[in-house]
Amino acid sequence: MKFTLSWLKDHLDTSEPLDSILAALTRVGLEVEGVENPAARLGGFRVARVLTAAPHPQADKLQVLTVEAGPEVNGGAPLQVVCGAPNARAGLVGVFGTAGATVPANGMVLRVAAIRGVESNGMMCSSRELELGDDHDGIIELASDAPVGTAFADYAGLDDAVIDVSITPNRPDCMGVRGIARDLAAAGLGTLVPLTVPDVPGEGPGPDVRIEDEAGCPAFYAQAVAGLTNGESPEWMRRRLRAIGQKPISALVDITNYLTVDLGRPLHVYDRAHLTGGLVARQAREGESVVALNGRTYTLAAGMTVIADDVAVHDIGGIMGGAHSGVSAATTDVIIECAYFAPDAIARTGQKLALTSDARQRFERGVDPAFLDDGLAIATFLVREYCGGTASNVTRVGSPPVAMPSYAYDPARAATLGGLDVPADRQRAILESLGFTVSPEWQVTPPTWRPDVDGTADLVEEVIRIEGLDRVEGVALPRLSGVARPTATPEQKVERRLRRAAAARGLDEAVTWSFVAERHAAAFGGGDWTLANPISEELKVMRPSLLPGLLAAAERNLRQVAESVRLFELGRRYLAKDGAPHERATLGLVLAGDRRARGWREGKAAGFDAYDAKAEALALLAAAGAPVDNLQVMGEAGGAFHPGRSGTLRLGPKTVLASFGAVHPAVLRAFDLSGSVAAVELYLDSLPAKRGTGFMRAAYAPPALQPVRRDFAFLAPTALTAEALTRAAKGADKAAIVRARVFDVFTGTGVPEGQKSVALEVVLQPGEKSFTDAELKVVADKVVAAAGKLGASLRG
């Protein structure tokens, strides 16, 4: 949330410098995200007077001015300036940008230059060029007695620092400047200025309002003002709104926007001329629609809280008003709404409509339910002050939930729970300065603007953060005697080994969100769990796979011209099991870009393919202790992978340890990726469990005799897989054969159609004595027989 330093000082009587205020904000838990000084952007702009104005000799729409900008510019001597503004004339006092100044609107650095053959020494500026408004029809006109030569930022009061504070969701009271000032006053930065609530006399009956949806809108207060004029808001208000990035619109709109930021109290103003009958807070009917103030049409669902008249919906309750009843320059009679909306109802409606606003941010966190009368009185006073008109009496419907729980508090808990020994009197002073009621027996009642306080632990937090989190000393845990026992579980040990093995293979570890967009989850079969209150639409579904986050990360890296991306992540997938959330430990891996860079020896660059993915999967499974020699390659890896270029590694037909392969082109398009991308998912919870063998590894015991290698050349059907042939060869004599692999495949001349030539290497390991020729022949015959059962035969 943004506010200016002078705005803060309206509520906080303090002489502390800006740096002390910023440090205190962060210290009490209101993290400062940034500070902007508008005066720094306007350093080269000064109040100047146009002395003469003459037509440009080479351009009909330009004038040549002589400008006086004070003794600090050109020694006080007039400067020649070329200007195209239609209102430029002798005697005008405006804003002059000197050579070297940077125009805020476009970043252009002013310099001495010739314009159509005439030298120009700077620029007379418009409001838009200085980002002070949208007016670009002419240059700024200041009062004729404005002091020439004065820095424009000083003259216009723009030397007011803008502070940007990050407000956590549990602090709705700090969504207004007054709440922030209250925290700073409690922290000793000054005194909270008492809030003046004006007495607004009313004439005649209040507006006709009623409630039909008490759950969504428990209280609805309203007051009418007739005979007003909706012109511009006062300059001080427009200046503050512009400083925090809001565009001034009109007095009525600016007043409600100002109070939203100033006091954290959203309000809404209806043009009475566009209403039919009274206003009612009710639930929307299925299919109703409303054109909101942002110009978009929203189709409403049953259950959403709306404000309507006898004919149509005019307000998405607590989120955004409707365009039809919005105020304009022609508005003369209004109804000011000050209602309390239930936070849960606001959050649900905002999520369904994908609609956010300043009002929603405050209502869904919880505004002060006891501030309806005061908020309405302040708003009505400002409307009458700046727009005139006559106010009606106030209509009050419903009852805001102002009852607050009370907690028995022990001051000793600040030391035992918070780690800081704070005297009891100081704790009482802190809580009372924050608005809490503290009885002599330490029964503490939170104020109505603090719905986040729930129990004594929260009271300790209030005391500690105001006293200073930086004062809490770090204390080491007590050391136990003796030798510490290992605490890592077998699963954690496996993850450690995998993390080290992946890094050793040149992979970079990534940590991505556990939430993904619905469209990305859909590419991997859809997510089983959708968040009820996502932080954004792009992070709405608990990830069913680690690959969406890694693919998105790969796309970002490739967009930044990375040539080769090799990422892995150890995390959890979130699935459903018997209707309940189920987390599965998983390792995801993505290979994108170039596997091999182009070169004079290598030739063209080469991308990653399914074999690269399989190699990584086998290497990592081996590091995890899986029996890789016993794994089978079976089937396709799923719809997210390319058919025919993917597979699964299984321990038996049912236990899937990994999926690997090239990513499906449709999935790549969903992530704005192109080319060949390979991926792997290792399912760590499917790895076979091993009993612990202590800290020591088994002793290295190499075979006493050398292995024997035999090569076989088979004619095999084209459809026969290498995995099936090697498995059959290894199973021909399990006692003697330790390995088998295909080292060559050939098709073409000399090989019958529908067949291929497969060269197979078989490794035999003798035990206590070497093999005899007869024993080797027996084993060879077994290999040939096993291959024959698959339709393969020895080549002649």
ZASE-861974 format. One record per residue (C-alpha): x, y, z; residue in three letters. Coordinates in steps of 0.5 Angstrom, whole numbers, plus 2048, in hexadecimal, padded with zeros to 3 digits. Example, Ala and Ser with C-alpha at 12.3 -4.5 7.8 and 13.67 -1.06 7.14 Angstrom:
! ZASE-861974
8197F7810ALA81B7FE80ESER
This chain:
! ZASE-861974
800800800MET8038077FELYS80280D802PHE806814803THR80A816809LEU80581C809SER7FF818809TRP80281480FLEU80381A813LYS7FC81C812ASP7FB816817HIS80281681BLEU80581C81EASP80C81A81ETHR81381E81DSER81681881BGLU81A818814PRO81881380ELEU81E80E80FASP81B80D817SER81480C814ILE81680780FLEU81A803814ALA815803819ALA810801814LEU8147FB812THR8157F9819ARG80E7F981BVAL80C7F4816GLY80A7F9810LEU8107F880BGLU8127FE807VAL8127FC7FFGLU8148027FDGLY81580A7FEVAL81480E7F8GLU8158167F8ASN81281A7F2PRO8168207F3ALA81C81C7F1ALA81981B7EAARG8178227E9LEU81E8257EBGLY81F8287E5GLY81982C7E4PHE8188337E7ARG8128387E7VAL81383D7E1ALA8108437DEARG80F8447D6VAL81284B7D5LEU81184B7CDTHR80D8467C8ALA80E8477C0ALA80C8427BBPRO81283D7B8HIS81583F7B2PRO8148387AFGLN80E8357B2ALA8078387B3ASP8058347B9LYS80B8367BDLEU80D83C7C1GLN81483E7C3VAL8148417CALEU8198447CFTHR8188417D6VAL81B8447DDGLU81C83E7E1ALA8208427E7GLY8278437E9PRO82983C7EAGLU82783B7E2VAL82C83E7DDASN82E8437E2GLY8278467E2GLY8278487DBALA8218467D6PRO8228407D2LEU81F83E7CBGLN81A8387CBVAL8168367C5VAL80F8347C7CYS8098317C4GLY8048327C9ALA7FE8367C7PRO7FD83A7CEASN80483C7CEALA8058447CEARG8088497D1ALA80784A7D9GLY8058437DALEU80883F7E0VAL80A8387DFGLY80F8327E0VAL8158327DDPHE81A82C7DCGLY82182E7DBTHR82682B7D7ALA8288247DAGLY8218237DEALA81E81C7DCTHR81681D7DAVAL8138187DFPRO80E8167DAALA8128137D5ASN8198137D8GLY81C8187D2MET82281C7D5VAL8218237D3LEU8278277CFARG82982D7CBVAL82682B7C4ALA82482F7BDALA81D82E7BCILE81B8307B5ARG8228347B4GLY8208387BBVAL8248367C1GLU8208347C7SER8238337CEASN81E82F7D2GLY81782E7D2MET8108317D5MET80C82B7D8CYS8058287D8SER8028257DDSER80381E7DAARG80A81F7D8GLU80B8207E0LEU80681A7E2GLU80281F7E5LEU7FC81E7E1GLY7F981C7DAASP7F98237D8ASP7FD8247D2HIS7F98297CEASP7FE82E7D0GLY8048307D5ILE8028317DDILE8008387DFGLU80283A7E6LEU7FF8407EAALA8028467E8SER8058477EEASP8098417EEALA8108427F0PRO8158417EAVAL81B83D7EBGLY8188397F0THR8198317F0ALA81282F7EDPHE8128297F2ALA81282E7F8ASP80D8337F5TYR80882D7F4ALA8098297FAGLY80C8237F7LEU8118227FBASP80D81D7FFASP810816800ALA80C8107FDVAL80C80A802ILE80A8037FFASP8097FE805VAL8087F7804SER8017F5808ILE8017EE80ATHR7FA7EB80APRO7F97EB811ASN7F97F2812ARG7F37F580FPRO7F37FB814ASP7FA7FD810CYS7F67FE80AMET7F580580CGLY7FA80A80DVAL7F780B814ARG7F8804816GLY800805814ILE80080B818ALA7FD80781EARG80380281EASP80880781DLEU80580B823ALA805805827ALA80D804825ALA80E80B828GLY80F80F822LEU80A814824GLY803815826THR7FD813822LEU7F9819820VAL7F1818823PRO7ED81781DLEU7E881C81CTHR7E181A81BVAL7DC81F818PRO7D582081AASP7D1820814VAL7CA823815PRO7C581F811GLY7BE82280EGLU7B881D80CGLY7B881680BPRO7BE81280AGLY7BF80E803PRO7BA807802ASP7BF801804VAL7BE7FA806ARG7C27F4807ILE7BF7ED804GLU7C67E9805ASP7C87EA80CGLU7CE7E580BALA7D17E9806GLY7D07F0808CYS7CE7F0810PRO7CE7F8810ALA7CC7FD80BPHE7CC80580DTYR7CA80A808ALA7CA812807GLN7C7816801ALA7CA81D7FFVAL7C68217FAALA7C78277F6GLY7CF8267F6LEU7D48287F0THR7D98227EEASN7DF8267ECGLY7E68257EDGLU7E88237F4SER7ED8287F8PRO7F48287F6GLU7F78257FCTRP7F381F7FBMET7F481E7F4ARG7FC81F7F5ARG7FC8197FAARG7F88157F6LEU7FD8167F0ARG8038157F4ALA80080E7F6ILE7FE80C7EFGLY7F780E7EFGLN7F48127E9LYS7EF8187ECPRO7E98177E9ILE7E481C7ECSER7E281E7F3ALA7DD8197F5LEU7E28137F2VAL7E88167F5ASP7E58177FCILE7E380F7FDTHR7EA80D7FAASN7ED8127FFTYR7EA80F805LEU7EB808802THR7F3809803VAL7F280E809ASP7EE80A80ELEU7ED80380AGLY7E680580AARG7E3803802PRO7DD807801LEU7D98087FAHIS7D480D7F8VAL7CE80C7F3TYR7CB8117EEASP7C48127F1ARG7C28147EAALA7C380D7E7HIS7C08097EDLEU7B98067EDTHR7B68057F4GLY7BA8037FAGLY7C18007FBLEU7C17F97FDVAL7C77F47FFALA7C57ED7FCARG7C87E77F9GLN7C97E77F2ALA7C47E37EDARG7C77DE7E9GLU7C97E17E2GLY7C87E97E4GLU7CD7ED7E2SER7D07F47E3VAL7D57F97DFVAL7DA7FB7E5ALA7DE8017E5LEU7E47FE7E1ASN7DF7FE7DBGLY7DF7F67DBARG7D97F27DCTHR7D87ED7E1TYR7D37E77E1THR7D17E57E8LEU7D07DF7ECALA7CB7DD7F1ALA7CD7DF7F8GLY7D27E57F6MET7D07EB7FBTHR7CE7F17F6VAL7CB7F87F7ILE7C57F97F3ALA7BE7FD7F2ASP7B87FB7F0ASP7BA7FA7E9VAL7C17F87E8ALA7C87F67ECVAL7CC7FD7EDHIS7D27FA7F1ASP7D67F47F2ILE7D57F47FAGLY7DC7F67FDGLY7E07F67F6ILE7DE7FA7F1MET7D87FF7EFGLY7D47FF7E9GLY7D58047E3ALA7CE8057E2HIS7CD8097E9SER7D480B7E9GLY7D58137EAVAL7D68187E5SER7D781F7E4ALA7D08207E3ALA7CE81C7EATHR7CA8217EFTHR7C781C7F4ASP7CB8167F7VAL7CA8107FCILE7D180F800ILE7D1807802GLU7D5805808CYS7D47FE809ALA7D77F880CTYR7D87F2808PHE7DA7EB80AALA7E27E9808PRO7E07E2806ASP7DB7E4801ALA7DF7EA7FEILE7E57E57FDALA7E17E07FAARG7DD7E57F5THR7E47E87F3GLY7E77E17F2GLN7E17DF7EDLYS7E17E57EALEU7E97E67E9ALA7E87ED7ECLEU7EC7F17F0THR7EB7F87F3SER7EE7FC7F9ASP7E77FB7FCALA7E87F47FBARG7EF7F47FEGLN7EC7F7805ARG7E57F4805PHE7E87EC805GLU7ED7EE80AARG7E87F180FGLY7E67F880FVAL7E47FB816ASP7DD7FA817PRO7DC7FF81CALA7DF805818PHE7D8805814LEU7D580B817ASP7DC80F817ASP7DE80D810GLY7D780F80DLEU7D7816811ALA7DE81780FILE7DD816808ALA7D681A808THR7DA82080BPHE7DF820805LEU7DA81F800VAL7D6825803ARG7DD829804GLU7DF8287FDTYR7D98277F9CYS7D382B7FDGLY7CC8287FEGLY7C8826803THR7C8820807ALA7C381B809SER7C2817810ASN7C6811810VAL7C380A80FTHR7C5804813ARG7C37FD811VAL7C67F7814GLY7CB7F681ASER7D37F6818PRO7D77F081CPRO7DA7F5821VAL7DB7EF827ALA7E27EE828MET7E47E882DPRO7E87E9833SER7EF7E5835TYR7F27E483CALA7F97E683BTYR7FF7E583FASP8057EA83EPRO80A7E483FALA8087E1839ARG80C7E7835ALA8137E4838ALA8117DC837THR80D7DD831LEU8107E382DGLY8177E2830GLY8177EA833LEU8167EC83AASP8127F283AVAL80F7F5840PRO8087F4841ALA8077FC841ASP80A7FD83BARG8067F7838GLN8007FA83AARG802801837ALA8037FD830ILE7FD7FA830LEU7F9800832GLU7FC80482DSER7FA7FF828LEU7F380082AGLY7F27FA82EPHE7EE7FA835THR7F27F783BVAL7EF7F6841SER7F27F6848PRO7F27EF848GLU7F57EE841TRP7EF7ED83DGLN7F17EF836VAL7EB7F1831THR7EE7F382APRO7EB7F9826PRO7E67F8821THR7EB7F981BTRP7EF7F381DARG7EC7ED81BPRO7F27E981AASP7F47E9822VAL7F27E2824ASP7F47E082BGLY7FA7E2830THR8007E082BALA7FD7E6826ASP7FE7EA82CLEU8057E882DVAL8067EA826GLU8037F1827GLU8087F282DVAL80E7EF82AILE80E7F3823ARG80C7F9826ILE8127F982BGLU8167F6825GLY8187F0822LEU81F7F2822ASP81F7F1829ARG81E7EA82AVAL8257E782BGLU8267E0827GLY8277DA82CVAL82A7D482AALA8277CD82BLEU82A7CA831PRO82F7C482FARG82D7BD831LEU8337B9834SER8367B3830GLY8367B2829VAL8307B4825ALA82C7AF821ARG82B7B081APRO8247B3819THR8237B3811ALA81E7AE80FTHR8207A9809PRO81B7AD805GLU81F7B3806GLN8267AF805LYS8237AD7FEVAL8227B57FDGLU8297B77FFARG82C7B27FAARG8277B47F4LEU8297BB7F5ARG8307BA7F5ARG8307B57F0ALA82C7BA7EBALA8307C07EDALA8377BB7EBALA8337BA7E4ARG8337C17E3GLY82C7C27E4LEU82A7C97E8ASP8257C87EEGLU81E7CC7EDALA8197CE7F2VAL8127D07EFTHR80C7D17F2TRP8077CB7F4SER8017CF7F1PHE8017CF7E9VAL7FB7D27E5ALA7F57CE7E3GLU7F87CE7DBARG7FE7CB7DDHIS7FC7C67E2ALA7F77C47DCALA7FD7C27D8ALA7FF7BD7DDPHE7F87BA7DEGLY7F57BF7E3GLY7F67C17EAGLY7F27BD7EFASP7F27C37F4TRP7F07CA7F3THR7F27D07F8LEU7EC7D37FBALA7F07DA7FBASN7F57DA7F6PRO7FA7E07F6ILE7F97E07EFSER7F57DD7E9GLU7FC7DA7E7GLU7FD7D77EDLEU7F77D47EELYS7F87CC7EEVAL7FC7C87F2MET8017C57EEARG8007BD7EBPRO8077BD7E8SER80E7C17E9LEU80E7C27E2LEU80A7C87E1PRO80E7CC7E6GLY8157CA7E2LEU8127CB7DBLEU8107D27DDALA8177D37E0ALA81A7D07DAALA8167D57D5GLU8187DB7DAARG8207D97D9ASN81F7D77D2LEU81C7DE7D1ARG8227E17D4GLN8267DE7CFVAL8297D87D3ALA82B7D37CEGLU82A7CD7D2SER8267CC7D8VAL8277C67DDARG8227C67E3LEU8207C27E8PHE81B7C37EEGLU81A7BE7F4LEU8137BF7F7GLY80C7BD7F8ARG8067BC7F3ARG7FF7BC7F6TYR7FA7B77F4LEU7F47B47F6ALA7F47AE7FALYS7ED7AB7FDASP7EA7B27FCGLY7F07B5801ALA7F67B97FFPRO7FC7B57FDHIS8037B77FDGLU8087B37F9ARG8107B47F9ALA8127B57F2THR8187B87EELEU8177BB7E8GLY81C7BD7E2LEU81C7C17DCVAL8217C17D6LEU8207C77D1ALA8247CB7CCGLY82A7C87C9ASP82D7C17CCARG8337C37C8ARG8357C97C5ALA8377CA7BEARG83E7CA7BCGLY8437C87B6TRP8447C17B9ARG83D7C07BBGLU8397C37B6GLY8327C57B7LYS8307C77BEALA82C7C17C1ALA8267C17C5GLY8247BC7CBPHE8207B67CAASP81D7B07CDALA8237AC7CETYR8267B27D2ASP8207B27D6ALA8217AA7D7LYS8287AB7D9ALA8277B07DEGLU8217AC7E1ALA8257A67E2LEU82B7AA7E5ALA8277AD7EALEU8237A67ECLEU82A7A37ECALA82C7A97F1ALA8267A87F5ALA8287A07F6GLY82279D7F1ALA8247977EEPRO82579A7E7VAL8277937E4ASP8207907E5ASN81C7967E2LEU8187957DCGLN81679A7D7VAL80F79A7D6MET80979E7D3GLY8087A57D1GLU80A7AA7D7ALA8037AE7D6GLY7FF7B37D3GLY8057B97D4ALA80A7B57D1PHE80B7B47C9HIS8087AD7C7PRO80D7A87C5GLY8137AD7C8ARG8117AB7CFSER8117A57D4GLY8117A37DBTHR8167A07DFLEU81279A7E4ARG8147957E9LEU80F7907E7GLY8097927E2PRO8067967E8LYS80B79A7ECTHR80D7A07E8VAL8137A37EALEU8147A87E4ALA8117AC7DESER8167AE7D9PHE8167B17D2GLY8157B77CDALA80F7BC7CFVAL8097BC7CBHIS8097C17C6PRO8027C47C8ALA8057C47CFVAL80B7C87CDLEU8067CD7C9ARG8027CE7D0ALA8097D07D3PHE80B7D57CDASP8117D07CCLEU8137CD7C5SER8197C87C3GLY81A7C17C6SER8197C17CEVAL81A7BB7D2ALA8187BA7D9ALA8187B57DFVAL8147B37E5GLU8167AF7EALEU8117AC7EFTYR8157AC7F6LEU8107A97FAASP8107A37F5SER8177A17F6LEU81879A7FAPRO81979B801ALA820799804LYS82279780BARG82779C80EGLY82E79980ETHR83179E813GLY8377A3811PHE83C79E80DMET83B79C806ARG83C795804ALA844793803ALA8467937FCTYR84678C7F9ALA84878B7F2PRO8487857EEPRO84E7807EEALA84D77E7E7LEU84D7837E1GLN8467837DDPRO8457807D7VAL8417847D1ARG83E7807CBARG83A7847C5ASP8347817C2PHE8317847BBALA82A7837BAPHE8247847B5LEU81E7867B9ALA8187897B7PRO8177907B6THR8127917BCALA81778D7C1LEU81A7927C6THR8217927C9ALA81E7927D0GLU81B78B7CEALA8207887CBLEU82678A7D0THR8217887D6ARG8207817D2ALA8277807D2ALA8297827D9LYS82377D7DBGLY8267777D7ALA82B7767DDASP82B77A7E3LYS8317777E6ALA8367787E1ALA83377F7DDILE8347857E1VAL83378A7DBARG83078B7D4ALA82F7907CFARG82E7927C8VAL8347967C5PHE8317967BDASP82B7967B9VAL82B7957B2PHE8267957ACTHR8267967A5GLY82A7917A0THR82B78A7A2GLY82678B7A7VAL81F7887A5PRO81978D7A5GLU81578D7ACGLY81C78B7B0GLN82278E7B3LYS82978C7B4SER82A78D7BCVAL83178C7BFALA83178A7C6LEU83778A7CBGLU8367857D1VAL83B7857D7VAL83C77F7DBLEU83F77F7E2GLN8437787E4PRO8427777ECGLY8477727EFGLU84A7707E8LYS84B7727E1SER8467707DCPHE84876A7D7THR84676A7D0ASP8407657D1ALA83D7697D6GLU83E76F7D2LEU83A76C7CCLYS83576A7D1VAL8337717D3VAL8347737CCALA82F76E7CAASP82A7707D0LYS82B7787CDVAL8297767C6VAL8237717C8ALA8207777CDALA82177C7C7ALA81D7777C2GLY8177777C7LYS81777E7C5LEU81777D7BDGLY81F77F7BDALA82477A7BASER82B77A7B9LEU82E77D7B2ARG8317797ADGLY
